[in-house]
Amino acid sequence: MDILRQVSATTAASQEVESHSAETPRTRRGPDPRNGALSSRDLAALQFIGQAGELAQYQLHAQVFGDVSEVVVSRFVRHALKRDLIATARWRGIGINRLRLTTRGRSELMRHGIGVEELFVLRNPIAEGHIEHQLWIVDSLVILGRAARKPDLLLPAWALQRRFTPRPAAIPDVLASFVSPPEQPALLLGVEIDRGSENLGSIFLPKLAKLCDVLSSWAGSAACAIVVLTNNLRRRDALRTRAGPLPLPVIVELLPQTPGRPGLAELATTFTFIQ
């Protein structure tokens, strides 16, 4: 698939779950282990934060920490914050914990062999008006990374923008490539998060048409499709009708109604066609 020759495949975040001892007493001898070497899971967590740009703590939990207690994830966040490896913010001041990588965190990952092209450091939190869009992108990364068919490439829009000069006419919010196993037809999938703010006729549909051309140029002989996740029934139905003439299949589904882990579970059903 041509796109695999143009961009580097992302390194899958390790999901190794290490055993943890009980809480240490307040009085300890020797150096504080929080100042010691980072574990492989700590590095995987920092890498995923850097790959996402900004994410919610529940997304980090789902991607890297698996079924461990939330206490374990919160402990990692506290220790990484103390070491200035990450920065945090609250959604609307009181909501979910939002995490992003710092320059020191990026340097630590680069010291462990992670390339700078895989990491995105934001100086400031994403604006409130755009954070929901960002969280749906990261939800899509998490779910596509768990697909029955493992993606050979899985990148958010920022990573694609960094890799192409000049910038393509359109870039999907998420790009996923499936070329393995070799006995199955290759698939290139673009995901668009549509929150209904763009006029269908003058903005969004022309953007989809350009995206069709870009994906087709990247795909080579692979099959191509676009998944649009939108926010209400009327817009979904209109998109299904009006996207029909486009040269690529366009799958239009609703965004989950509930954020967090329930939303992840709901979103997973949208991508069950990837087998």
TIDRENTOR-268629 format. One record per residue (C-alpha): residue number from 1; z negated, y negated, x; residue in three letters; chain. Coordinates in nm, 3 decimals, decimal comma. Layout:
+-----+---------+---------+---------+-----+-------+
:   n :      zz :      yy :      xx : res : chain :
+-----+---------+---------+---------+-----+-------+
: NUM :       Z :       Y :       X : ALA :     A :
...
+-----+---------+---------+---------+-----+-------+
% end
This chain:
+-----+---------+---------+---------+-----+-------+
:   n :      zz :      yy :      xx : res : chain :
+-----+---------+---------+---------+-----+-------+
:   1 :   0,000 :   0,000 :   0,000 : MET :     A :
:   2 :   0,110 :  -0,332 :   0,151 : ASP :     A :
:   3 :  -0,214 :  -0,514 :   0,076 : ILE :     A :
:   4 :  -0,404 :  -0,267 :   0,295 : LEU :     A :
:   5 :  -0,195 :  -0,385 :   0,590 : ARG :     A :
:   6 :  -0,268 :  -0,750 :   0,515 : GLN :     A :
:   7 :  -0,644 :  -0,749 :   0,474 : VAL :     A :
:   8 :  -0,926 :  -0,546 :   0,628 : SER :     A :
:   9 :  -1,095 :  -0,285 :   0,414 : ALA :     A :
:  10 :  -1,454 :  -0,377 :   0,337 : THR :     A :
:  11 :  -1,735 :  -0,173 :   0,483 : THR :     A :
:  12 :  -1,919 :   0,011 :   0,204 : ALA :     A :
:  13 :  -2,280 :  -0,098 :   0,180 : ALA :     A :
:  14 :  -2,513 :   0,180 :   0,282 : SER :     A :
:  15 :  -2,723 :   0,316 :   0,001 : GLN :     A :
:  16 :  -2,963 :   0,513 :   0,215 : GLU :     A :
:  17 :  -3,309 :   0,505 :   0,061 : VAL :     A :
:  18 :  -3,584 :   0,528 :   0,316 : GLU :     A :
:  19 :  -3,932 :   0,652 :   0,249 : SER :     A :
:  20 :  -4,206 :   0,390 :   0,239 : HIS :     A :
:  21 :  -4,570 :   0,428 :   0,314 : SER :     A :
:  22 :  -4,845 :   0,282 :   0,098 : ALA :     A :
:  23 :  -4,933 :  -0,084 :   0,134 : GLU :     A :
:  24 :  -5,092 :  -0,155 :   0,470 : THR :     A :
:  25 :  -5,441 :  -0,302 :   0,479 : PRO :     A :
:  26 :  -5,486 :  -0,671 :   0,531 : ARG :     A :
:  27 :  -5,637 :  -0,615 :   0,874 : THR :     A :
:  28 :  -5,384 :  -0,454 :   1,105 : ARG :     A :
:  29 :  -5,364 :  -0,394 :   1,476 : ARG :     A :
:  30 :  -5,055 :  -0,458 :   1,680 : GLY :     A :
:  31 :  -4,749 :  -0,660 :   1,589 : PRO :     A :
:  32 :  -4,659 :  -0,730 :   1,230 : ASP :     A :
:  33 :  -4,373 :  -0,489 :   1,142 : PRO :     A :
:  34 :  -4,206 :  -0,766 :   0,940 : ARG :     A :
:  35 :  -4,117 :  -0,924 :   1,275 : ASN :     A :
:  36 :  -3,970 :  -0,603 :   1,411 : GLY :     A :
:  37 :  -3,625 :  -0,449 :   1,395 : ALA :     A :
:  38 :  -3,436 :  -0,448 :   1,067 : LEU :     A :
:  39 :  -3,383 :  -0,111 :   0,905 : SER :     A :
:  40 :  -3,037 :   0,019 :   0,816 : SER :     A :
:  41 :  -3,114 :  -0,060 :   0,452 : ARG :     A :
:  42 :  -3,222 :  -0,413 :   0,539 : ASP :     A :
:  43 :  -2,890 :  -0,463 :   0,716 : LEU :     A :
:  44 :  -2,697 :  -0,316 :   0,422 : ALA :     A :
:  45 :  -2,878 :  -0,554 :   0,188 : ALA :     A :
:  46 :  -2,803 :  -0,857 :   0,404 : LEU :     A :
:  47 :  -2,440 :  -0,747 :   0,437 : GLN :     A :
:  48 :  -2,394 :  -0,716 :   0,062 : PHE :     A :
:  49 :  -2,548 :  -1,060 :   0,007 : ILE :     A :
:  50 :  -2,304 :  -1,200 :   0,262 : GLY :     A :
:  51 :  -2,008 :  -1,020 :   0,104 : GLN :     A :
:  52 :  -2,097 :  -1,151 :  -0,242 : ALA :     A :
:  53 :  -2,165 :  -1,510 :  -0,136 : GLY :     A :
:  54 :  -2,442 :  -1,546 :  -0,391 : GLU :     A :
:  55 :  -2,591 :  -1,279 :  -0,612 : LEU :     A :
:  56 :  -2,884 :  -1,197 :  -0,835 : ALA :     A :
:  57 :  -3,169 :  -0,981 :  -0,717 : GLN :     A :
:  58 :  -3,093 :  -0,716 :  -0,982 : TYR :     A :
:  59 :  -2,743 :  -0,680 :  -0,834 : GLN :     A :
:  60 :  -2,882 :  -0,627 :  -0,486 : LEU :     A :
:  61 :  -3,122 :  -0,370 :  -0,630 : HIS :     A :
:  62 :  -2,842 :  -0,181 :  -0,804 : ALA :     A :
:  63 :  -2,603 :  -0,187 :  -0,507 : GLN :     A :
:  64 :  -2,833 :  -0,110 :  -0,216 : VAL :     A :
:  65 :  -3,179 :   0,001 :  -0,330 : PHE :     A :
:  66 :  -3,090 :   0,246 :  -0,604 : GLY :     A :
:  67 :  -3,380 :   0,394 :  -0,800 : ASP :     A :
:  68 :  -3,667 :   0,257 :  -0,593 : VAL :     A :
:  69 :  -3,927 :   0,030 :  -0,749 : SER :     A :
:  70 :  -3,854 :  -0,339 :  -0,798 : GLU :     A :
:  71 :  -4,158 :  -0,398 :  -0,576 : VAL :     A :
:  72 :  -3,962 :  -0,262 :  -0,279 : VAL :     A :
:  73 :  -3,673 :  -0,500 :  -0,342 : VAL :     A :
:  74 :  -3,905 :  -0,798 :  -0,385 : SER :     A :
:  75 :  -4,077 :  -0,706 :  -0,057 : ARG :     A :
:  76 :  -3,742 :  -0,710 :   0,123 : PHE :     A :
:  77 :  -3,662 :  -1,051 :  -0,029 : VAL :     A :
:  78 :  -3,998 :  -1,196 :   0,078 : ARG :     A :
:  79 :  -3,964 :  -1,067 :   0,434 : HIS :     A :
:  80 :  -3,600 :  -1,176 :   0,470 : ALA :     A :
:  81 :  -3,690 :  -1,521 :   0,333 : LEU :     A :
:  82 :  -3,979 :  -1,550 :   0,577 : LYS :     A :
:  83 :  -3,744 :  -1,475 :   0,865 : ARG :     A :
:  84 :  -3,487 :  -1,729 :   0,735 : ASP :     A :
:  85 :  -3,223 :  -1,456 :   0,689 : LEU :     A :
:  86 :  -3,165 :  -1,549 :   0,325 : ILE :     A :
:  87 :  -3,218 :  -1,845 :   0,093 : ALA :     A :
:  88 :  -3,324 :  -1,820 :  -0,269 : THR :     A :
:  89 :  -3,290 :  -2,022 :  -0,587 : ALA :     A :
:  90 :  -3,380 :  -1,968 :  -0,950 : ARG :     A :
:  91 :  -3,127 :  -1,967 :  -1,231 : TRP :     A :
:  92 :  -3,211 :  -2,277 :  -1,439 : ARG :     A :
:  93 :  -3,534 :  -2,306 :  -1,247 : GLY :     A :
:  94 :  -3,708 :  -2,016 :  -1,418 : ILE :     A :
:  95 :  -3,459 :  -1,733 :  -1,453 : GLY :     A :
:  96 :  -3,332 :  -1,460 :  -1,224 : ILE :     A :
:  97 :  -3,374 :  -1,478 :  -0,850 : ASN :     A :
:  98 :  -3,050 :  -1,586 :  -0,679 : ARG :     A :
:  99 :  -2,995 :  -1,490 :  -0,315 : LEU :     A :
: 100 :  -2,754 :  -1,608 :  -0,048 : ARG :     A :
: 101 :  -2,717 :  -1,545 :   0,324 : LEU :     A :
: 102 :  -2,818 :  -1,806 :   0,583 : THR :     A :
: 103 :  -2,649 :  -1,881 :   0,914 : THR :     A :
: 104 :  -2,936 :  -1,698 :   1,086 : ARG :     A :
: 105 :  -2,878 :  -1,399 :   0,859 : GLY :     A :
: 106 :  -2,508 :  -1,404 :   0,946 : ARG :     A :
: 107 :  -2,592 :  -1,418 :   1,318 : SER :     A :
: 108 :  -2,825 :  -1,121 :   1,279 : GLU :     A :
: 109 :  -2,553 :  -0,918 :   1,107 : LEU :     A :
: 110 :  -2,295 :  -1,016 :   1,371 : MET :     A :
: 111 :  -2,541 :  -0,901 :   1,638 : ARG :     A :
: 112 :  -2,531 :  -0,560 :   1,466 : HIS :     A :
: 113 :  -2,151 :  -0,545 :   1,471 : GLY :     A :
: 114 :  -2,063 :  -0,692 :   1,128 : ILE :     A :
: 115 :  -1,757 :  -0,914 :   1,153 : GLY :     A :
: 116 :  -1,786 :  -1,277 :   1,050 : VAL :     A :
: 117 :  -1,476 :  -1,238 :   0,829 : GLU :     A :
: 118 :  -1,684 :  -1,015 :   0,598 : GLU :     A :
: 119 :  -1,958 :  -1,272 :   0,543 : LEU :     A :
: 120 :  -1,975 :  -1,588 :   0,334 : PHE :     A :
: 121 :  -2,254 :  -1,839 :   0,391 : VAL :     A :
: 122 :  -2,306 :  -2,104 :   0,124 : LEU :     A :
: 123 :  -2,496 :  -2,414 :   0,227 : ARG :     A :
: 124 :  -2,611 :  -2,478 :  -0,129 : ASN :     A :
: 125 :  -2,657 :  -2,267 :  -0,443 : PRO :     A :
: 126 :  -2,355 :  -2,237 :  -0,670 : ILE :     A :
: 127 :  -2,362 :  -2,504 :  -0,942 : ALA :     A :
: 128 :  -2,526 :  -2,406 :  -1,270 : GLU :     A :
: 129 :  -2,197 :  -2,439 :  -1,457 : GLY :     A :
: 130 :  -2,034 :  -2,176 :  -1,235 : HIS :     A :
: 131 :  -2,310 :  -1,928 :  -1,158 : ILE :     A :
: 132 :  -2,242 :  -1,706 :  -1,462 : GLU :     A :
: 133 :  -1,882 :  -1,665 :  -1,347 : HIS :     A :
: 134 :  -2,008 :  -1,571 :  -1,000 : GLN :     A :
: 135 :  -2,254 :  -1,314 :  -1,136 : LEU :     A :
: 136 :  -1,981 :  -1,143 :  -1,340 : TRP :     A :
: 137 :  -1,772 :  -1,122 :  -1,024 : ILE :     A :
: 138 :  -2,057 :  -0,953 :  -0,839 : VAL :     A :
: 139 :  -2,124 :  -0,722 :  -1,136 : ASP :     A :
: 140 :  -1,758 :  -0,617 :  -1,113 : SER :     A :
: 141 :  -1,794 :  -0,551 :  -0,739 : LEU :     A :
: 142 :  -2,098 :  -0,331 :  -0,805 : VAL :     A :
: 143 :  -1,933 :  -0,131 :  -1,083 : ILE :     A :
: 144 :  -1,596 :  -0,088 :  -0,909 : LEU :     A :
: 145 :  -1,780 :   0,026 :  -0,598 : GLY :     A :
: 146 :  -1,934 :   0,305 :  -0,807 : ARG :     A :
: 147 :  -1,608 :   0,411 :  -0,974 : ALA :     A :
: 148 :  -1,531 :   0,781 :  -0,992 : ALA :     A :
: 149 :  -1,244 :   0,706 :  -0,756 : ARG :     A :
: 150 :  -1,379 :   0,528 :  -0,449 : LYS :     A :
: 151 :  -1,194 :   0,204 :  -0,369 : PRO :     A :
: 152 :  -1,035 :   0,179 :  -0,025 : ASP :     A :
: 153 :  -1,055 :  -0,199 :  -0,048 : LEU :     A :
: 154 :  -1,283 :  -0,412 :  -0,264 : LEU :     A :
: 155 :  -1,288 :  -0,788 :  -0,213 : LEU :     A :
: 156 :  -1,396 :  -1,100 :  -0,404 : PRO :     A :
: 157 :  -1,173 :  -1,405 :  -0,428 : ALA :     A :
: 158 :  -1,336 :  -1,594 :  -0,140 : TRP :     A :
: 159 :  -1,252 :  -1,313 :   0,103 : ALA :     A :
: 160 :  -0,888 :  -1,310 :  -0,007 : LEU :     A :
: 161 :  -0,864 :  -1,689 :   0,027 : GLN :     A :
: 162 :  -0,994 :  -1,662 :   0,382 : ARG :     A :
: 163 :  -0,739 :  -1,398 :   0,480 : ARG :     A :
: 164 :  -0,419 :  -1,562 :   0,356 : PHE :     A :
: 165 :  -0,254 :  -1,871 :   0,502 : THR :     A :
: 166 :  -0,089 :  -2,024 :   0,312 : PRO :     A :
: 167 :  -0,292 :  -1,934 :   0,007 : ARG :     A :
: 168 :  -0,106 :  -1,720 :  -0,250 : PRO :     A :
: 169 :   0,002 :  -1,875 :  -0,579 : ALA :     A :
: 170 :  -0,280 :  -1,687 :  -0,755 : ALA :     A :
: 171 :  -0,581 :  -1,487 :  -0,637 : ILE :     A :
: 172 :  -0,784 :  -1,252 :  -0,860 : PRO :     A :
: 173 :  -1,159 :  -1,289 :  -0,888 : ASP :     A :
: 174 :  -1,185 :  -0,932 :  -0,759 : VAL :     A :
: 175 :  -0,923 :  -0,714 :  -0,592 : LEU :     A :
: 176 :  -0,962 :  -0,335 :  -0,575 : ALA :     A :
: 177 :  -0,725 :  -0,089 :  -0,410 : SER :     A :
: 178 :  -0,736 :   0,285 :  -0,471 : PHE :     A :
: 179 :  -0,520 :   0,498 :  -0,242 : VAL :     A :
: 180 :  -0,748 :   0,798 :  -0,199 : SER :     A :
: 181 :  -0,738 :   1,083 :  -0,269 : PRO :     A :
: 182 :  -0,372 :   1,105 :  -0,160 : PRO :     A :
: 183 :  -0,280 :   1,348 :  -0,438 : GLU :     A :
: 184 :  -0,340 :   1,072 :  -0,696 : GLN :     A :
: 185 :  -0,105 :   0,775 :  -0,750 : PRO :     A :
: 186 :  -0,217 :   0,462 :  -0,565 : ALA :     A :
: 187 :  -0,350 :   0,178 :  -0,780 : LEU :     A :
: 188 :  -0,396 :  -0,193 :  -0,712 : LEU :     A :
: 189 :  -0,625 :  -0,365 :  -0,961 : LEU :     A :
: 190 :  -0,692 :  -0,735 :  -1,007 : GLY :     A :
: 191 :  -0,992 :  -0,850 :  -1,213 : VAL :     A :
: 192 :  -1,011 :  -1,191 :  -1,381 : GLU :     A :
: 193 :  -1,329 :  -1,332 :  -1,536 : ILE :     A :
: 194 :  -1,230 :  -1,555 :  -1,828 : ASP :     A :
: 195 :  -1,509 :  -1,761 :  -1,981 : ARG :     A :
: 196 :  -1,274 :  -1,931 :  -2,226 : GLY :     A :
: 197 :  -1,269 :  -2,275 :  -2,064 : SER :     A :
: 198 :  -0,897 :  -2,275 :  -1,980 : GLU :     A :
: 199 :  -0,624 :  -2,331 :  -2,237 : ASN :     A :
: 200 :  -0,437 :  -2,005 :  -2,292 : LEU :     A :
: 201 :  -0,085 :  -2,140 :  -2,319 : GLY :     A :
: 202 :  -0,086 :  -2,412 :  -2,055 : SER :     A :
: 203 :  -0,325 :  -2,274 :  -1,792 : ILE :     A :
: 204 :  -0,452 :  -1,918 :  -1,824 : PHE :     A :
: 205 :  -0,136 :  -1,728 :  -1,918 : LEU :     A :
: 206 :   0,076 :  -1,904 :  -1,651 : PRO :     A :
: 207 :  -0,195 :  -1,811 :  -1,401 : LYS :     A :
: 208 :  -0,174 :  -1,446 :  -1,511 : LEU :     A :
: 209 :   0,205 :  -1,457 :  -1,469 : ALA :     A :
: 210 :   0,165 :  -1,583 :  -1,112 : LYS :     A :
: 211 :  -0,099 :  -1,317 :  -1,047 : LEU :     A :
: 212 :   0,144 :  -1,049 :  -1,164 : CYS :     A :
: 213 :   0,394 :  -1,165 :  -0,903 : ASP :     A :
: 214 :   0,134 :  -1,175 :  -0,625 : VAL :     A :
: 215 :  -0,008 :  -0,829 :  -0,702 : LEU :     A :
: 216 :   0,340 :  -0,681 :  -0,724 : SER :     A :
: 217 :   0,424 :  -0,823 :  -0,381 : SER :     A :
: 218 :   0,108 :  -0,669 :  -0,237 : TRP :     A :
: 219 :   0,132 :  -0,331 :  -0,405 : ALA :     A :
: 220 :   0,442 :  -0,182 :  -0,250 : GLY :     A :
: 221 :   0,502 :   0,143 :  -0,438 : SER :     A :
: 222 :   0,154 :   0,152 :  -0,593 : ALA :     A :
: 223 :   0,088 :   0,100 :  -0,963 : ALA :     A :
: 224 :  -0,056 :  -0,243 :  -1,054 : CYS :     A :
: 225 :  -0,272 :  -0,366 :  -1,339 : ALA :     A :
: 226 :  -0,488 :  -0,664 :  -1,429 : ILE :     A :
: 227 :  -0,822 :  -0,644 :  -1,608 : VAL :     A :
: 228 :  -0,929 :  -0,961 :  -1,791 : VAL :     A :
: 229 :  -1,292 :  -0,982 :  -1,901 : LEU :     A :
: 230 :  -1,331 :  -1,255 :  -2,162 : THR :     A :
: 231 :  -1,612 :  -1,394 :  -2,371 : ASN :     A :
: 232 :  -1,523 :  -1,371 :  -2,742 : ASN :     A :
: 233 :  -1,329 :  -1,156 :  -2,987 : LEU :     A :
: 234 :  -1,073 :  -1,419 :  -3,092 : ARG :     A :
: 235 :  -0,976 :  -1,494 :  -2,735 : ARG :     A :
: 236 :  -0,963 :  -1,124 :  -2,648 : ARG :     A :
: 237 :  -0,728 :  -1,054 :  -2,938 : ASP :     A :
: 238 :  -0,510 :  -1,354 :  -2,853 : ALA :     A :
: 239 :  -0,488 :  -1,247 :  -2,491 : LEU :     A :
: 240 :  -0,395 :  -0,892 :  -2,584 : ARG :     A :
: 241 :  -0,109 :  -1,022 :  -2,794 : THR :     A :
: 242 :   0,019 :  -1,297 :  -2,567 : ARG :     A :
: 243 :  -0,011 :  -1,103 :  -2,241 : ALA :     A :
: 244 :   0,214 :  -0,829 :  -2,376 : GLY :     A :
: 245 :   0,540 :  -0,971 :  -2,230 : PRO :     A :
: 246 :   0,394 :  -1,000 :  -1,877 : LEU :     A :
: 247 :   0,548 :  -0,764 :  -1,618 : PRO :     A :
: 248 :   0,222 :  -0,582 :  -1,540 : LEU :     A :
: 249 :  -0,021 :  -0,405 :  -1,774 : PRO :     A :
: 250 :  -0,303 :  -0,642 :  -1,871 : VAL :     A :
: 251 :  -0,623 :  -0,478 :  -1,999 : ILE :     A :
: 252 :  -0,835 :  -0,728 :  -2,192 : VAL :     A :
: 253 :  -1,197 :  -0,647 :  -2,273 : GLU :     A :
: 254 :  -1,511 :  -0,838 :  -2,360 : LEU :     A :
: 255 :  -1,769 :  -0,941 :  -2,107 : LEU :     A :
: 256 :  -2,105 :  -0,772 :  -2,165 : PRO :     A :
: 257 :  -2,328 :  -0,963 :  -2,402 : GLN :     A :
: 258 :  -2,646 :  -0,897 :  -2,205 : THR :     A :
: 259 :  -2,698 :  -0,993 :  -1,840 : PRO :     A :
: 260 :  -2,883 :  -0,787 :  -1,583 : GLY :     A :
: 261 :  -2,896 :  -0,409 :  -1,567 : ARG :     A :
: 262 :  -2,796 :  -0,361 :  -1,935 : PRO :     A :
: 263 :  -2,486 :  -0,570 :  -1,865 : GLY :     A :
: 264 :  -2,402 :  -0,354 :  -1,564 : LEU :     A :
: 265 :  -2,423 :  -0,041 :  -1,778 : ALA :     A :
: 266 :  -2,201 :  -0,199 :  -2,044 : GLU :     A :
: 267 :  -1,948 :  -0,316 :  -1,787 : LEU :     A :
: 268 :  -1,925 :   0,033 :  -1,640 : ALA :     A :
: 269 :  -1,764 :   0,157 :  -1,962 : THR :     A :
: 270 :  -1,478 :  -0,092 :  -1,914 : THR :     A :
: 271 :  -1,372 :   0,073 :  -1,589 : PHE :     A :
: 272 :  -1,400 :   0,437 :  -1,691 : THR :     A :
: 273 :  -1,018 :   0,455 :  -1,688 : PHE :     A :
: 274 :  -1,036 :   0,464 :  -1,305 : ILE :     A :
: 275 :  -1,043 :   0,838 :  -1,242 : GLN :     A :
+-----+---------+---------+---------+-----+-------+
% end
